[in-house]
Amino acid sequence: MKLNLFCLVLFFLPLFNSISYSQWIQQTNGLQFWSRGEAIDACNNNTAIIAVDNFIYKTENSGNSWTKISYPASNGVDVSIIDKDHFWICTDNGKIFATTDGGANWSLQFYDTTKTQFMNYIKMFDLNNGIANGDAAENKSALFLTTTNGGFNWVSISDTEFKGGFSGDEWRRISFVNSNIGYFYISGIAPQQLFKTTDGSKYWSSTNYPNSSGDLIKFYNENLGLVVYLQQPLPNINYGICRTTDGGNSWETFNMNSKEYPDDIEFVPGHPNEVWYVDLGSLYFSSDTGRTWTEQNVYTENLSGRDIVFTDSTHGWLLCDSGRVFYTSNNGGVVSGIPSNKIQIPSEYLLMQNYPNPFNPSTEISYQLSTASFIILKVYDVLGREVKSLVNENQNAGFYKVEFNAGSLPSGIYFYRITAGKFSELKKCVLIK
């Protein structure tokens, strides 16, 4: 009996080990060496593109193999993909290129050196609507471009707002959550500030962001966002993180273990409490929306991570320097791999913005509880009338999500409120049919 038990332990031990650590698989088939990885984007679990040097690499089989695609420009800075045929790239000499046939042919969509000589950021929200940003040309302002026809026309929306301004670090200080709402940490003007737009970059307003630096920003939606900043400079470099849940009006500050330059931070779609962060040395994961972080074991040498993208709650890519790309199909193994005696408990109450938003007809509402409470979660119309009760019960501390199906409701603005003991919070959602 002792021998059989010993054999069972030996059998199951590798399984426990395999789910206790981050499960990122390095993929190299078809990839050549590059010195610096610039950007990666993905449109589904199978299809992703990478911008490195003067090339794009594309996969349509979850990274099992990559195809090298050339384009007529210098180094790509940022990429955006909608499907396997349609993707865009902006370059370090101020150009925007697009392809509609998977990279076989390219069209130059924007190039104007009187406005910008370096593109920082490009984001397509669908086949028609997108945003791009370029650094200010001499004695000009930071440039924001929009398109409503797939890039056949890029229109200068804001080219006088930020005199002499620029992004400071390619795409890392710009974050748009849809074609109207975005955030921009501006460099080149004093004081440096985090700005917000709600009309597609035509007008910008300063937020109440409290720090004098912002090296990396990422917003999950209009309200929830994270900013990584230099907390302590040389010689003892240390980075901290600020979090807002109300669109930049108020902020919380947390410590991090990161002492390397920040490169990317990514919310897991549909699960805003789960966040991945990479700096030049390591990869980190947070299960409490950025309050605490744990370093993940991915690569034995210096990771040199650059960009992270997730397409759903489990599938994601990590782009690094030196010809390395990693892929996960189980969210790095961190959620499913938490042993039952080490379940993470939230340190605070928090109600997340629903996802997606706007929605039709269903959306998901996430929230977290730091202690066991009687939970009431209800939805109201603009007149304050209750239209749906989603939760009305005792719940233990932990992370929760609930579906709000508005199939029987008319299009419009709705509000959902959670009450847990003395904690109460209200958020807005939009139903569009």
VOPAGU-2260 file (C-alpha; in pm, 1 decimal, decimal comma):
REM VOPAGU-2260
SITE   aa  ch    i         X         Y         Z
SITE  MET   A    0       0,0       0,0       0,0
SITE  LYS   A    1     285,8     236,0      85,0
SITE  LEU   A    2     447,4     158,1    -248,7
SITE  ASN   A    3     126,1     230,5    -439,6
SITE  LEU   A    4      79,7     560,0    -257,0
SITE  PHE   A    5     439,0     653,6    -333,9
SITE  CYS   A    6     381,1     575,8    -703,2
SITE  LEU   A    7      68,3     790,5    -706,8
SITE  VAL   A    8     261,9    1080,3    -558,5
SITE  LEU   A    9     530,0    1044,0    -823,2
SITE  PHE   A   10     262,7    1031,8   -1092,9
SITE  PHE   A   11      74,3    1342,3    -984,5
SITE  LEU   A   12     373,2    1551,8    -874,9
SITE  PRO   A   13     463,8    1661,7   -1230,4
SITE  LEU   A   14     101,2    1767,5   -1282,5
SITE  PHE   A   15     107,2    1984,4    -971,4
SITE  ASN   A   16     436,0    2137,0   -1077,0
SITE  SER   A   17     311,2    2208,4   -1428,6
SITE  ILE   A   18      16,5    2414,5   -1305,5
SITE  SER   A   19     197,1    2597,4   -1027,6
SITE  TYR   A   20     403,9    2813,5   -1257,4
SITE  SER   A   21     337,3    3039,3   -1550,3
SITE  GLN   A   22     280,2    2833,5   -1862,7
SITE  TRP   A   23     419,2    3031,1   -2154,0
SITE  ILE   A   24     551,3    2833,8   -2451,2
SITE  GLN   A   25     829,3    2978,4   -2663,9
SITE  GLN   A   26     754,2    2964,1   -3037,8
SITE  THR   A   27    1032,3    2989,4   -3294,1
SITE  ASN   A   28     918,1    2804,3   -3607,2
SITE  GLY   A   29     967,9    3044,8   -3897,7
SITE  LEU   A   30    1111,8    3325,3   -3685,2
SITE  GLN   A   31    1456,1    3473,2   -3738,8
SITE  PHE   A   32    1666,7    3663,4   -3487,9
SITE  TRP   A   33    1584,8    4028,7   -3422,5
SITE  SER   A   34    1746,9    4261,2   -3175,1
SITE  ARG   A   35    1443,9    4456,4   -3050,5
SITE  GLY   A   36    1080,3    4354,1   -3061,6
SITE  GLU   A   37     852,7    4649,3   -3133,3
SITE  ALA   A   38     486,6    4546,5   -3116,7
SITE  ILE   A   39     248,2    4251,8   -3135,7
SITE  ASP   A   40    -126,5    4239,1   -3194,3
SITE  ALA   A   41    -378,5    3956,5   -3233,4
SITE  CYS   A   42    -738,1    3932,0   -3353,4
SITE  ASN   A   43    -824,0    3583,5   -3224,6
SITE  ASN   A   44    -667,7    3277,4   -3065,1
SITE  ASN   A   45    -499,9    3175,9   -3391,6
SITE  THR   A   46    -397,2    3492,9   -3571,2
SITE  ALA   A   47    -132,4    3741,9   -3460,7
SITE  ILE   A   48     122,9    3976,3   -3618,1
SITE  ILE   A   49     462,4    4100,4   -3496,5
SITE  ALA   A   50     649,0    4414,7   -3602,0
SITE  VAL   A   51    1026,9    4376,3   -3584,7
SITE  ASP   A   52    1296,7    4554,7   -3786,8
SITE  ASN   A   53    1167,7    4595,7   -4146,1
SITE  PHE   A   54     938,6    4295,6   -4135,8
SITE  ILE   A   55     608,1    4165,8   -4006,4
SITE  TYR   A   56     565,9    3806,1   -3895,8
SITE  LYS   A   57     218,8    3654,7   -3908,4
SITE  THR   A   58      75,1    3335,1   -3765,4
SITE  GLU   A   59    -265,7    3180,0   -3833,5
SITE  ASN   A   60    -213,8    2866,9   -3623,1
SITE  SER   A   61    -155,1    2998,9   -3270,3
SITE  GLY   A   62     214,2    3053,8   -3332,7
SITE  ASN   A   63     302,6    2698,9   -3435,1
SITE  SER   A   64     453,5    2856,7   -3747,1
SITE  TRP   A   65     522,6    3213,1   -3859,3
SITE  THR   A   66     535,0    3368,3   -4205,9
SITE  LYS   A   67     769,8    3656,6   -4279,3
SITE  ILE   A   68     609,0    3951,8   -4459,5
SITE  SER   A   69     796,0    4253,4   -4594,0
SITE  TYR   A   70     655,7    4603,0   -4636,2
SITE  PRO   A   71     797,3    4912,6   -4811,8
SITE  ALA   A   72     916,8    5117,2   -4511,5
SITE  SER   A   73    1168,0    5149,8   -4229,1
SITE  ASN   A   74    1118,3    5007,6   -3883,1
SITE  GLY   A   75     761,2    4949,7   -3770,7
SITE  VAL   A   76     665,9    5101,9   -3435,9
SITE  ASP   A   77     310,4    4979,1   -3377,0
SITE  VAL   A   78      66,4    4737,6   -3543,4
SITE  SER   A   79    -308,8    4677,8   -3537,6
SITE  ILE   A   80    -494,3    4378,1   -3680,1
SITE  ILE   A   81    -866,3    4321,3   -3741,1
SITE  ASP   A   82    -855,1    3986,1   -3921,6
SITE  LYS   A   83    -605,2    3769,9   -4109,6
SITE  ASP   A   84    -623,9    3994,5   -4417,3
SITE  HIS   A   85    -655,6    4345,4   -4272,4
SITE  PHE   A   86    -377,8    4498,0   -4066,5
SITE  TRP   A   87    -201,0    4831,0   -4029,1
SITE  ILE   A   88     147,4    4943,8   -3931,0
SITE  CYS   A   89     296,2    5282,4   -3843,3
SITE  THR   A   90     668,6    5346,8   -3881,1
SITE  ASP   A   91     953,4    5542,5   -3728,3
SITE  ASN   A   92     963,3    5783,0   -4023,8
SITE  GLY   A   93     601,1    5893,2   -3990,3
SITE  LYS   A   94     419,0    5661,7   -4230,4
SITE  ILE   A   95     103,7    5450,9   -4202,4
SITE  PHE   A   96      70,1    5143,1   -4425,3
SITE  ALA   A   97    -223,4    4902,0   -4460,8
SITE  THR   A   98    -291,4    4569,6   -4628,6
SITE  THR   A   99    -622,3    4408,1   -4719,7
SITE  ASP   A  100    -481,3    4076,8   -4842,5
SITE  GLY   A  101    -272,5    3951,9   -4554,4
SITE  GLY   A  102      44,0    4140,2   -4647,7
SITE  ALA   A  103      76,7    4048,4   -5015,3
SITE  ASN   A  104      18,7    4412,3   -5113,1
SITE  TRP   A  105      48,1    4735,8   -4917,1
SITE  SER   A  106     -88,6    5088,0   -4955,6
SITE  LEU   A  107      66,3    5401,2   -4808,9
SITE  GLN   A  108    -219,2    5571,4   -4625,3
SITE  PHE   A  109     -45,8    5862,9   -4454,6
SITE  TYR   A  110     284,9    6049,4   -4488,2
SITE  ASP   A  111     324,5    6421,5   -4413,2
SITE  THR   A  112     659,3    6536,0   -4273,6
SITE  THR   A  113     522,2    6885,5   -4209,1
SITE  LYS   A  114     299,9    6734,5   -3939,3
SITE  THR   A  115     499,8    6444,5   -3800,6
SITE  GLN   A  116     820,2    6257,6   -3873,8
SITE  PHE   A  117     764,6    5975,0   -3627,5
SITE  MET   A  118     447,3    5772,9   -3569,5
SITE  ASN   A  119     391,8    5642,0   -3216,1
SITE  TYR   A  120      63,1    5458,0   -3204,5
SITE  ILE   A  121    -208,4    5305,9   -3420,4
SITE  LYS   A  122    -530,5    5135,9   -3312,2
SITE  MET   A  123    -807,9    5009,9   -3540,0
SITE  PHE   A  124   -1134,8    4933,0   -3361,9
SITE  ASP   A  125   -1296,4    4771,2   -3665,4
SITE  LEU   A  126   -1246,4    4771,0   -4043,3
SITE  ASN   A  127   -1341,2    5139,2   -4066,1
SITE  ASN   A  128   -1264,3    5328,9   -3746,0
SITE  GLY   A  129    -920,7    5396,6   -3602,7
SITE  ILE   A  130    -687,3    5636,2   -3418,5
SITE  ALA   A  131    -319,8    5715,6   -3480,1
SITE  ASN   A  132     -68,5    5941,3   -3308,2
SITE  GLY   A  133     254,2    6099,7   -3423,1
SITE  ASP   A  134     522,7    6298,7   -3245,9
SITE  ALA   A  135     522,0    6670,9   -3307,0
SITE  ALA   A  136     730,0    6801,5   -3595,2
SITE  GLU   A  137     954,3    7100,2   -3516,1
SITE  ASN   A  138     754,6    7384,2   -3355,7
SITE  LYS   A  139     435,6    7181,8   -3409,7
SITE  SER   A  140     202,6    6996,8   -3176,4
SITE  ALA   A  141     154,0    6626,4   -3110,6
SITE  LEU   A  142     -61,9    6493,9   -3393,1
SITE  PHE   A  143    -374,0    6280,1   -3360,1
SITE  LEU   A  144    -535,3    6128,5   -3669,0
SITE  THR   A  145    -868,6    5952,4   -3707,3
SITE  THR   A  146   -1019,2    5745,6   -3985,1
SITE  THR   A  147   -1375,4    5632,2   -4050,9
SITE  ASN   A  148   -1307,2    5451,5   -4379,6
SITE  GLY   A  149   -1032,6    5201,5   -4302,0
SITE  GLY   A  150    -749,2    5451,0   -4340,7
SITE  PHE   A  151    -817,7    5564,7   -4696,2
SITE  ASN   A  152    -838,1    5905,7   -4530,5
SITE  TRP   A  153    -658,9    5995,8   -4208,8
SITE  VAL   A  154    -790,8    6327,3   -4077,5
SITE  SER   A  155    -593,8    6552,7   -3843,6
SITE  ILE   A  156    -822,0    6603,2   -3544,9
SITE  SER   A  157    -588,9    6754,7   -3284,6
SITE  ASP   A  158    -274,2    6928,6   -3410,4
SITE  THR   A  159    -277,5    7247,0   -3199,5
SITE  GLU   A  160    -362,0    7118,5   -2850,6
SITE  PHE   A  161     -15,5    7009,7   -2736,4
SITE  LYS   A  162     240,4    7260,3   -2858,4
SITE  GLY   A  163     576,1    7084,4   -2879,0
SITE  GLY   A  164     430,2    6773,5   -2717,6
SITE  PHE   A  165     516,9    6413,4   -2786,9
SITE  SER   A  166     444,2    6071,4   -2641,7
SITE  GLY   A  167     779,4    6010,0   -2475,8
SITE  ASP   A  168     798,8    5639,4   -2554,6
SITE  GLU   A  169     626,1    5518,7   -2868,4
SITE  TRP   A  170     283,2    5364,6   -2790,3
SITE  ARG   A  171     337,3    5308,6   -2418,8
SITE  ARG   A  172     190,7    5640,1   -2305,0
SITE  ILE   A  173    -127,1    5631,3   -2514,4
SITE  SER   A  174    -436,3    5419,4   -2449,9
SITE  PHE   A  175    -767,6    5435,9   -2636,4
SITE  VAL   A  176   -1051,4    5208,2   -2524,5
SITE  ASN   A  177   -1276,9    5297,7   -2818,3
SITE  SER   A  178   -1285,3    5548,4   -3102,6
SITE  ASN   A  179   -1394,6    5829,3   -2869,4
SITE  ILE   A  180   -1232,3    5772,2   -2531,4
SITE  GLY   A  181    -858,8    5776,8   -2482,9
SITE  TYR   A  182    -577,5    5880,1   -2249,5
SITE  PHE   A  183    -242,1    6041,1   -2332,9
SITE  TYR   A  184      51,0    6114,4   -2102,2
SITE  ILE   A  185     217,7    6410,4   -2267,8
SITE  SER   A  186     591,7    6481,3   -2265,8
SITE  GLY   A  187     768,3    6791,8   -2394,7
SITE  ILE   A  188     551,7    7041,1   -2207,2
SITE  ALA   A  189     562,6    7152,4   -1846,1
SITE  PRO   A  190     417,6    7020,9   -1633,6
SITE  GLN   A  191     382,3    6676,1   -1785,8
SITE  GLN   A  192      27,3    6550,3   -1735,2
SITE  LEU   A  193    -216,6    6271,6   -1811,8
SITE  PHE   A  194    -493,5    6395,4   -2042,4
SITE  LYS   A  195    -827,2    6242,8   -2139,5
SITE  THR   A  196   -1045,2    6278,6   -2449,7
SITE  THR   A  197   -1408,1    6173,6   -2489,7
SITE  ASP   A  198   -1457,1    6287,7   -2850,3
SITE  GLY   A  199   -1190,1    6101,1   -3044,5
SITE  SER   A  200    -900,0    6339,3   -2960,2
SITE  LYS   A  201   -1055,5    6666,8   -3076,6
SITE  TYR   A  202   -1054,9    6808,6   -2723,5
SITE  TRP   A  203    -847,8    6700,9   -2425,0
SITE  SER   A  204    -883,6    6770,3   -2053,3
SITE  SER   A  205    -628,0    6709,1   -1778,7
SITE  THR   A  206    -699,4    6440,8   -1520,5
SITE  ASN   A  207    -614,2    6449,1   -1150,9
SITE  TYR   A  208    -321,3    6212,1   -1199,9
SITE  PRO   A  209     -93,7    6292,0    -901,4
SITE  ASN   A  210     259,4    6205,0   -1017,1
SITE  SER   A  211     521,5    6388,5   -1223,0
SITE  SER   A  212     600,5    6088,3   -1443,2
SITE  GLY   A  213     398,2    5834,6   -1635,7
SITE  ASP   A  214     608,4    5578,5   -1819,6
SITE  LEU   A  215     332,9    5335,5   -1916,9
SITE  ILE   A  216     -47,1    5366,0   -1923,8
SITE  LYS   A  217    -326,3    5120,2   -1999,7
SITE  PHE   A  218    -700,1    5160,4   -1957,4
SITE  TYR   A  219    -947,0    4872,4   -1949,2
SITE  ASN   A  220   -1240,3    5103,5   -2015,0
SITE  GLU   A  221   -1328,7    5467,8   -1964,3
SITE  ASN   A  222   -1307,2    5438,3   -1585,7
SITE  LEU   A  223   -1050,8    5173,4   -1494,6
SITE  GLY   A  224    -686,5    5241,6   -1573,3
SITE  LEU   A  225    -329,9    5183,7   -1452,6
SITE  VAL   A  226     -23,9    5407,6   -1483,3
SITE  VAL   A  227     329,4    5286,4   -1409,1
SITE  TYR   A  228     559,9    5564,5   -1292,2
SITE  LEU   A  229     914,4    5612,0   -1165,5
SITE  GLN   A  230     873,9    5599,9    -789,8
SITE  GLN   A  231    1242,0    5621,5    -700,5
SITE  PRO   A  232    1513,7    5733,1    -948,6
SITE  LEU   A  233    1880,8    5639,4    -971,0
SITE  PRO   A  234    2070,8    5483,5    -812,3
SITE  ASN   A  235    1795,3    5271,9    -652,2
SITE  ILE   A  236    1539,1    5260,2    -931,6
SITE  ASN   A  237    1191,3    5146,0    -833,8
SITE  TYR   A  238     858,4    5173,7   -1014,9
SITE  GLY   A  239     517,6    5224,9    -860,0
SITE  ILE   A  240     168,3    5198,4   -1000,8
SITE  CYS   A  241    -135,6    5426,6    -982,8
SITE  ARG   A  242    -492,0    5305,6   -1030,9
SITE  THR   A  243    -809,4    5493,7   -1109,4
SITE  THR   A  244   -1160,1    5347,4   -1118,7
SITE  ASP   A  245   -1341,4    5671,2   -1203,5
SITE  GLY   A  246   -1176,0    5790,5   -1522,4
SITE  GLY   A  247    -887,1    5980,2   -1365,7
SITE  ASN   A  248   -1071,8    6181,1   -1101,9
SITE  SER   A  249    -917,9    5994,7    -808,2
SITE  TRP   A  250    -614,8    5766,9    -777,8
SITE  GLU   A  251    -463,6    5501,4    -552,5
SITE  THR   A  252     -90,1    5432,8    -540,0
SITE  PHE   A  253      67,6    5089,9    -490,1
SITE  ASN   A  254     425,3    4962,8    -471,4
SITE  MET   A  255     576,3    4721,4    -722,9
SITE  ASN   A  256     882,9    4501,2    -724,0
SITE  SER   A  257     983,0    4621,8   -1070,5
SITE  LYS   A  258    1324,1    4785,3   -1096,5
SITE  GLU   A  259    1355,9    4761,8   -1476,3
SITE  TYR   A  260    1207,9    4994,3   -1736,7
SITE  PRO   A  261     833,3    4921,1   -1789,6
SITE  ASP   A  262     733,4    4796,4   -2133,5
SITE  ASP   A  263     369,6    4684,6   -2134,6
SITE  ILE   A  264      72,6    4620,5   -1912,3
SITE  GLU   A  265    -236,6    4426,7   -2027,1
SITE  PHE   A  266    -576,4    4356,1   -1874,5
SITE  VAL   A  267    -720,8    4011,0   -1940,3
SITE  PRO   A  268   -1040,1    4062,9   -2149,9
SITE  GLY   A  269   -1353,6    4019,8   -1942,1
SITE  HIS   A  270   -1149,2    3989,5   -1621,6
SITE  PRO   A  271   -1022,2    4335,2   -1523,9
SITE  ASN   A  272    -892,5    4207,2   -1191,0
SITE  GLU   A  273    -634,0    3999,3   -1383,6
SITE  VAL   A  274    -344,2    4202,6   -1522,2
SITE  TRP   A  275     -10,9    4111,4   -1683,5
SITE  TYR   A  276     290,5    4342,2   -1669,0
SITE  VAL   A  277     631,5    4307,7   -1831,8
SITE  ASP   A  278     948,8    4508,6   -1784,0
SITE  LEU   A  279    1289,0    4455,9   -1940,3
SITE  GLY   A  280    1373,9    4181,7   -1693,0
SITE  SER   A  281    1064,3    3994,2   -1582,5
SITE  LEU   A  282     695,8    3914,5   -1626,0
SITE  TYR   A  283     446,5    3983,4   -1345,1
SITE  PHE   A  284      82,8    3897,1   -1275,9
SITE  SER   A  285    -178,9    4067,8   -1058,9
SITE  SER   A  286    -509,6    3909,7    -960,0
SITE  ASP   A  287    -636,2    4216,7    -773,7
SITE  THR   A  288    -633,0    4487,3   -1043,0
SITE  GLY   A  289    -277,2    4600,7    -983,0
SITE  ARG   A  290    -263,8    4620,4    -604,0
SITE  THR   A  291     -18,8    4329,6    -562,0
SITE  TRP   A  292     208,0    4152,6    -810,9
SITE  THR   A  293     386,7    3818,3    -833,3
SITE  GLU   A  294     678,6    3747,8   -1064,8
SITE  GLN   A  295     623,2    3462,3   -1312,0
SITE  ASN   A  296     879,4    3202,4   -1416,9
SITE  VAL   A  297     894,0    3222,7   -1796,2
SITE  TYR   A  298    1253,4    3229,8   -1915,6
SITE  THR   A  299    1577,7    3139,0   -1739,7
SITE  GLU   A  300    1777,9    3428,3   -1887,7
SITE  ASN   A  301    1697,0    3798,1   -1915,4
SITE  LEU   A  302    1342,8    3807,7   -2054,6
SITE  SER   A  303    1360,0    4147,9   -2231,9
SITE  GLY   A  304     983,6    4152,3   -2277,5
SITE  ARG   A  305     830,3    4428,1   -2491,8
SITE  ASP   A  306     459,9    4378,4   -2564,5
SITE  ILE   A  307     169,3    4162,1   -2441,4
SITE  VAL   A  308    -166,7    4096,7   -2606,2
SITE  PHE   A  309    -460,0    3879,9   -2494,8
SITE  THR   A  310    -757,7    3789,0   -2714,9
SITE  ASP   A  311    -972,4    3633,2   -2440,8
SITE  SER   A  312    -942,9    3513,1   -2082,6
SITE  THR   A  313    -689,8    3239,8   -2162,6
SITE  HIS   A  314    -504,4    3305,3   -2490,7
SITE  GLY   A  315    -220,2    3554,9   -2512,8
SITE  TRP   A  316     116,9    3636,7   -2665,7
SITE  LEU   A  317     434,3    3792,9   -2523,3
SITE  LEU   A  318     685,8    3956,7   -2759,9
SITE  CYS   A  319    1047,9    3989,0   -2648,1
SITE  ASP   A  320    1384,8    4095,3   -2782,8
SITE  SER   A  321    1635,7    3856,9   -2941,3
SITE  GLY   A  322    1387,4    3670,0   -3162,7
SITE  ARG   A  323    1164,8    3537,7   -2883,3
SITE  VAL   A  324     785,4    3504,3   -2873,2
SITE  PHE   A  325     586,0    3319,8   -2605,4
SITE  TYR   A  326     225,9    3194,5   -2623,3
SITE  THR   A  327     -18,4    3081,6   -2356,2
SITE  SER   A  328    -351,9    2905,9   -2390,8
SITE  ASN   A  329    -433,6    2899,7   -2017,8
SITE  ASN   A  330    -364,8    3256,0   -1901,1
SITE  GLY   A  331     -11,3    3160,5   -1810,1
SITE  GLY   A  332    -139,9    2889,1   -1579,8
SITE  VAL   A  333    -167,9    3132,3   -1290,0
SITE  VAL   A  334    -542,6    3110,3   -1228,1
SITE  SER   A  335    -597,1    2738,6   -1272,3
SITE  GLY   A  336    -268,4    2672,9   -1095,5
SITE  ILE   A  337    -349,4    2837,2    -760,9
SITE  PRO   A  338    -356,4    2558,1    -500,4
SITE  SER   A  339    -676,9    2541,3    -296,2
SITE  ASN   A  340    -493,0    2639,2      23,8
SITE  LYS   A  341    -351,2    2953,2    -142,7
SITE  ILE   A  342    -662,2    3106,2    -293,9
SITE  GLN   A  343    -608,5    3479,2    -328,8
SITE  ILE   A  344    -852,5    3699,6    -138,2
SITE  PRO   A  345    -914,2    4055,7    -260,2
SITE  SER   A  346    -791,9    4327,4     -27,5
SITE  GLU   A  347   -1081,2    4563,8    -105,9
SITE  TYR   A  348   -1430,3    4592,9    -245,9
SITE  LEU   A  349   -1437,0    4687,9    -613,8
SITE  LEU   A  350   -1704,2    4709,5    -884,2
SITE  MET   A  351   -1571,9    4687,5   -1241,1
SITE  GLN   A  352   -1703,7    4850,3   -1553,1
SITE  ASN   A  353   -1912,9    4604,5   -1751,5
SITE  TYR   A  354   -1757,5    4435,9   -2056,8
SITE  PRO   A  355   -1832,6    4484,0   -2337,2
SITE  ASN   A  356   -1972,5    4835,4   -2318,9
SITE  PRO   A  357   -2171,6    4936,0   -2521,4
SITE  PHE   A  358   -2332,2    4591,5   -2549,7
SITE  ASN   A  359   -2609,5    4400,1   -2727,5
SITE  PRO   A  360   -2786,0    4223,0   -2566,3
SITE  SER   A  361   -2557,9    4074,5   -2297,2
SITE  THR   A  362   -2267,0    4206,1   -2095,6
SITE  GLU   A  363   -2060,5    4082,5   -1803,1
SITE  ILE   A  364   -2027,5    4264,9   -1471,1
SITE  SER   A  365   -1732,9    4176,7   -1246,3
SITE  TYR   A  366   -1679,5    4265,1    -882,8
SITE  GLN   A  367   -1463,0    4162,4    -591,1
SITE  LEU   A  368   -1533,0    4125,5    -218,7
SITE  SER   A  369   -1272,0    4149,7      55,3
SITE  THR   A  370   -1501,8    3995,1     319,1
SITE  ALA   A  371   -1815,8    3784,3     322,4
SITE  SER   A  372   -2118,2    4010,4     273,3
SITE  PHE   A  373   -2480,7    4019,5     174,1
SITE  ILE   A  374   -2466,6    4136,2    -188,3
SITE  ILE   A  375   -2730,8    4328,8    -378,0
SITE  LEU   A  376   -2661,1    4402,7    -743,4
SITE  LYS   A  377   -2941,7    4568,7    -938,9
SITE  VAL   A  378   -2986,1    4749,1   -1270,5
SITE  TYR   A  379   -3183,8    5072,0   -1308,5
SITE  ASP   A  380   -3300,7    5285,6   -1599,6
SITE  VAL   A  381   -3230,4    5659,8   -1632,5
SITE  LEU   A  382   -3541,2    5737,8   -1424,8
SITE  GLY   A  383   -3410,9    5529,9   -1135,2
SITE  ARG   A  384   -3658,1    5246,3   -1182,3
SITE  GLU   A  385   -3529,6    4896,3   -1112,3
SITE  VAL   A  386   -3528,2    4686,8   -1428,9
SITE  LYS   A  387   -3336,5    4379,6   -1315,6
SITE  SER   A  388   -3203,3    4219,0    -998,8
SITE  LEU   A  389   -2881,2    4028,1   -1067,0
SITE  VAL   A  390   -2760,5    3929,4    -717,2
SITE  ASN   A  391   -2943,4    3918,3    -383,9
SITE  GLU   A  392   -2762,0    3678,4    -151,5
SITE  ASN   A  393   -2475,1    3619,4      89,9
SITE  GLN   A  394   -2138,7    3568,6     -81,7
SITE  ASN   A  395   -1792,9    3485,0      46,2
SITE  ALA   A  396   -1486,0    3699,2     -17,7
SITE  GLY   A  397   -1353,2    3653,5    -368,8
SITE  PHE   A  398   -1389,1    3749,9    -733,9
SITE  TYR   A  399   -1727,8    3731,4    -904,7
SITE  LYS   A  400   -1884,8    3794,7   -1242,2
SITE  VAL   A  401   -2248,3    3796,1   -1347,9
SITE  GLU   A  402   -2417,6    3823,7   -1684,4
SITE  PHE   A  403   -2665,6    4101,7   -1749,7
SITE  ASN   A  404   -2895,9    4000,8   -2037,3
SITE  ALA   A  405   -3094,5    4300,9   -2159,6
SITE  GLY   A  406   -3268,1    4123,3   -2444,9
SITE  SER   A  407   -3611,2    4238,7   -2326,9
SITE  LEU   A  408   -3505,3    4599,5   -2265,4
SITE  PRO   A  409   -3496,5    4889,3   -2512,5
SITE  SER   A  410   -3174,3    5059,7   -2619,3
SITE  GLY   A  411   -3051,6    5328,2   -2383,5
SITE  ILE   A  412   -2842,4    5416,5   -2080,4
SITE  TYR   A  413   -2868,9    5200,7   -1768,4
SITE  PHE   A  414   -2704,7    5205,9   -1426,4
SITE  TYR   A  415   -2601,5    4914,5   -1208,5
SITE  ARG   A  416   -2538,8    4944,8    -833,9
SITE  ILE   A  417   -2374,2    4704,1    -593,4
SITE  THR   A  418   -2430,8    4717,5    -218,6
SITE  ALA   A  419   -2215,7    4512,8      20,6
SITE  GLY   A  420   -2248,3    4618,1     381,5
SITE  LYS   A  421   -2135,5    4980,8     396,2
SITE  PHE   A  422   -1985,1    4964,4      47,5
SITE  SER   A  423   -2193,8    5089,2    -243,5
SITE  GLU   A  424   -2096,5    5187,1    -597,4
SITE  LEU   A  425   -2284,4    5285,3    -913,5
SITE  LYS   A  426   -2171,0    5256,8   -1275,9
SITE  LYS   A  427   -2323,0    5336,0   -1614,8
SITE  CYS   A  428   -2366,8    5102,9   -1910,5
SITE  VAL   A  429   -2506,2    5151,1   -2261,0
SITE  LEU   A  430   -2734,1    4910,7   -2447,3
SITE  ILE   A  431   -2734,6    4955,0   -2826,0
SITE  LYS   A  432   -2960,3    4731,1   -3035,9
